[in-house]
Structure formats: C-alpha cells, structure tokens
Amino acid sequence: MKKNTIVLFSLFACISVSAQEVVSTQGGSYSNASANIDFTIGEVVINTATDGTNALTQGFHQTNWNFVGLEDFAPDYQATIFPNPTQDVLNIKTSTFENVTYTLYDAQGKLVMQNILSAEQTPIQVSQLAPGSYSLTLNNATQNLKIFKLVKTH
C-alpha cells in the first residue's frame, strides 16, 4: 500500500509541476446575466472583432516571452507593429503615415532596411533577415516618433 501511495503521489507531483500557469500583474473577471469575461494584462493579441458597438480582442498566454520595448518620443503619435516576435512579415499600423519613414537596424546598429510608410498598414517583408533582435525607428522630417524593439524568429 505504501508503494502505491508513493507512486501515486509522485505522479500527481509531476503533473502539477508541468502545468501551465499565468503570472500577471493585472487582470480580472467580470460577469453579468448574459456573459462572462476573464482577462490578464499582457496577453499576446491574436484576433480583434467588432459588431460596431462592442470590440473583442482575443489572445493567448505565451509561456516563452521575448522582451520587446518601445521608446516613445511623440506620445500623441499612435503606431503599432505586429506580430512581435515576427517571422515573415512585420506590419506597421498608424493612421498618420504621410511623410513618415521607417528604418530597421540590426542588434549591432547596422542599417538593414529603410523606406516610407505607404498606407495605414504597411507590411515589411522580413523573412530574408537573420533571426535576432532589431530596432525599428519611425520618424518624420523633424523628429524621431517611436523606436520599437523587435525579435525576428526563424
């Protein structure tokens, strides 16, 4: 009986050690008569849907997180890049794209790519780049607007 108990205890210990867990600084749960929602701040966004009145952004918990960052020189200028980490195509999304240039640098500060934004969402082909860390600078004729830190995977 002791041997069975020890084996059973060991099995449960192994299962609980490999279980996924989210460690988050913020989040919450809300419910009403028609819906429930649970969320954590810091989830990776995979889809956004809207019905014109309400918006729902879906995400998932990523167990292997790569740190990325943003230097914000112009807080009024809104821009996002996605996906980050990226593999094939990096998208730059901003409503103010006229006269804005993007510049991509590798981890050593070497200029890799430079061009102007062409639309509210500008795709950049990055599949030919080596895996690693990069910096993407958005600037206009007078100032740096944002510098994004990004990760290129295989």
N, C-alpha and C positions, 0 to 999 in steps of 0.2 A: 504494500500500500504506500509506503514511504517513497519507493522508487517511482511509482506512478504520479504521486503528488509533485515530486521534484521535476519530472519530465513535463508535466502539465504547466507548472509554474514557469519553467524555462521557456516553453513555447509561447505563453502569454507575454513574457518579458520581451522576447524577440519581436513579436508582432507590435507591441506598443512602442518599441524603440524606432521602428521603421515607418511609423505612421506619419503622415504629413501634418504640419502644424503651421498656422499663420501667427507671426508675431507682429503686431501692428500698434502704432502709437495712437491711432484714432479709428473710429468706425462706430457702428451701431446697428440696431434692429428696430424697425417700426412695423406696425400692423394696424389695420382697421378691418371693417366688416368685409371688404372685398379683396384685400391684397396684403401680402407680407413682403418686406424687403430687408435683407441683411447686406451690410457693406463694410468694407475696410478701405481706408485711405491708402493708396499706394499700389492698387491692383493695376496690372497691365491691361489697357483697353484693347478689346478685340472687335467690338461692334457698337455702333450707335444707331438707334432707331427713334423715329418720332411720328406722332399722329397729328402734328400741327399744334397741339396744346401741351402735350407731355413728351419728354425725352427720356429714353432709357439707354444707358451706356452699360454694356456688358464687359466683364473682364474675367481674369483668372489669376489665381495666386501662383506666382513664379517662384520655384524653390531655389533656383540658382540665379541670383540677381547680379547684374553687372551695373556698377555705379556709373551714372551719367550725370551731366550737370548743365547749367545754364548761367552765363554771365549776362545780366540784363542791363544794358546801357541806356535803353529808352523804354521805360516801363509802359508808356502809352502805346508803343508799337507791339501789336499782337501777332505772334507767329508760333507755329508748332512744326516739329519734324516727327515723322513716324515711318515705319516702325524703328524703334531704337532699343535694342540692337537690331541691325539690318543685315540682309544677306545679298539681295539682288538689286532692289530699287529703294531709294530713300525719297520720301515725299516731303516737300516744304509747303506748308499751307499758311496763307496770310491773305487778308482782304486788301491790303495795301502792298501791291507788288511792283507798281510802276517805279522805274529808276532805282530798284533795289538789286544789288549784286550779291551772289553767294560765292564764297571762297572756301575750298576744302583743303585742309592741311593734315599731313600725317603726324605721328607722335613726335617726330624729330623737328617739326616746324616747316617741313618742305612743302611747297605749293604743289598740290595734286590736281586740282581742278578749279576753274573759275568761269562764271557765266552770269547772265542776268536772269532774274525771275521772269517767266513768260506768262504766267496765269495765276489765279488764286491758289491753285495746287500745281506745283512744278515737280515732276518726277526727275530724279537723277539716277542714272544707271551706275551702280557701284559694284556690280558682280566681278569686274575685272580687277578690283583692288584687293590687296593682300589683307588677310584678317588682322585686326588690331584696333588701336584707338585713333580717333581722328577728331579734329575740331572743324566745325562749320561756322563761318562768320557771315552774318548778314549785315550789309552796310549800304548807305546811300551816298550821295556825293559829299555830304558834310560830316558824317559820323558813323561809327560802329553802332549797330542797333542791338544785335544779340550775338553771342557766341555759344554754340551748343557743343557739348562733348558727346561723342557718339562712339559706338562699338560696331565694327564690321566683323561678322562671323563668316564661317566657311562659305 
